[in-house]
Structure formats: structure tokens, C-alpha cells
Amino acid sequence: MQVRALSVAGAFEVTPQQITDDRGVFLEWFRDAPFLESAGHSFRLAQANLSVSRRGTLRGVHYADVPPGQAKYVMCVAGSVRDVVVDLRVGSPTFGQWDAVLLDAVDRRAVYLAEGLGHAFCALEDGSTVAYLCSEGYAPLREHSIDPFDADLAIDWGLPREDLVISDKDAAAPALKDAAPSLPTWAACQAYAAALAREHGVGGR
């Protein structure tokens, strides 16, 4: 299992080792030890989601209030998606920046994003199926969206704009600059990460 830090702090890509034989393929798509080493704490699983999307479906950019936020560990088990992490933490050195990873059923990479980061993905094929682990359960009053077509973010979704389909909620989402008062802060996210490290980190084991 190889771990690569993304350009947005608090997010990383995980590439598993795949074992193939005449029966098929086996891989470990999550392991606590390398996760603990990279994140500084264990992953607290509260909910597991699965979505199936047709080509051009764009879901996001979504984020949750911190604390507690909602960290995610994301994998594409069928088809392919362009998975995007956006730094929405006011005061962060990389605020407003984004990074993208191709998740597919070939390399079977996963992406982790910490609390306070925005998440979105665009399905590149029909039947693209995304499985993701969440550190907190769904709480609609704490969850928000940013306009995925915000010109200041200028996210490359991997497909032409005219091919993309989004929900009414995401279409009505504010631009990053207009959402600033409700965005998580770098200080709050750092404090929460430190609390997780004390409770579930290396020193707490």
C-alpha cells in the first residue's frame, strides 16, 4: 500500500497492492496502520455510503461544520470518477486550492480527506460506483455545498461543462467568497485534528 500526500494538506491518495490470479483480484483498500501513520490518528467509522452515477454526474462540492466535520475515505469500485478535494478552511495556507485524483476499477486507488475539506467527484463513465467511509453520520443541518463551477476555484472536472449534471441543491450553492462566513476555519480544524490525535493517535494507543 503506497500513500501519497496531495497538494491540499490533510488529504492523501492510497494505492493498494493488487494480488491477481486465475480466480480474480484481491486487495486491501483500507488498513489502519498506514492510515494512522499518515493521518496521525485512526479512522473513526460512523457511516458507509455507496453511490452509482451515470457519465457526467457531478456530486459536490460538499463540506460539513467543524467540529465535528466529516472526514471521508473514498474509492471507486466500478467505472471511473475524477475525485476532487478543495481546501475550504479559512486561514489555511492552501485555502481555495484543489487537487484531483482519478479513481477507477483498474488501479483501485482511494482518497482520504480530513475534516473541513470540501469533496466532489465527476463520473467519467456510466455506472461509476463510489464507496466511501465517513467519520460522522449524515446531519443535514451541518452539511453545506459550494458552487462546483465557481470561477475563483476553476476546477477541471475532466468533462465538458455541457456534459455535466448536478442536483438542484448543488446548482443553488454559493460561491466560495459568498460562503466565507459559514466555512470551517483552519484553527478549528487543527484543534480538532489535535484532539483526534490525542484520543486515537499513536500516543493514545
LINCORKA-V777886 format. One record per backbone hydrogen bond with DSSP energy under -1.0 kcal/mol. NH is the residue of the N-H (numbers start at 1). CO is the residue of the C=O. Records with the same first field share a line. If there is no record, write none. Layout:
NH->CO  CO
This chain:
2->15
4->13
6->11
11->8
12->112
13->4
14->110
15->2
19->26
21->24
24->21
26->19
35->31
36->32
37->33
38->34
39->35
40->36
42->200
46->134
47->134
49->132
51->130
53->128
56->123
57->54
58->165
59->121
62->119
63->144
65->142
69->65
72->113
73->133
74->111
75->131
77->129
78->129
81->103
82->122
83->101
84->120
85->99
86->118
87->97
90->184
92->89
95->92
96->87
97->94
99->85
101->83
103->81
105->79
110->14
111->74
112->12
113->72
114->10
117->114
118->86
119->62
120->84
121->59
122->82
123->57
124->80
128->53  125
129->78
130->51
131->75
132->49
133->73
134->47
135->71
142->139
144->63
146->61
147->174
150->147
154->150
163->160
164->161
165->56
171->167
172->168
173->170
179->175
182->179
183->180
186->90
189->185
190->186
191->187
192->188
193->189
194->190
195->191
196->192
197->193
198->194
199->195
200->196
201->197
205->202
